[in-house]
């Protein structure tokens, strides 16, 4: 059997970790990225050093975020998109998958 995804309109923003260095260089504040500010926390766990590399993107874990979803927590890589689901929940999507799945309107 084949299925087609129902056409729905979503809201999404690309996640960017706001660091003091970026803020100083570009005048960026967390308020410039409301989804980051409200829903994505810092990735922190006692099992892994923040200097370990991510198995998904290769960047160090210190540059990653964490988001709680209905299915549990997810790592958010820099450049991932955060979408608001049908029930108001938030989900991270990798940039390449997002660009293949959604068109800007």
Secondary structure, 3 states (H helix, E strand, C coil): CCCCCCCCCCCEEECCCCCHHHHHHHCCCHHHCHHHHHHCEECCCCCCCCCCECCCCCCEHHHCEEEEECCEEEEECCCCEEEECCCCCEEEECHHHHHHHCCCC
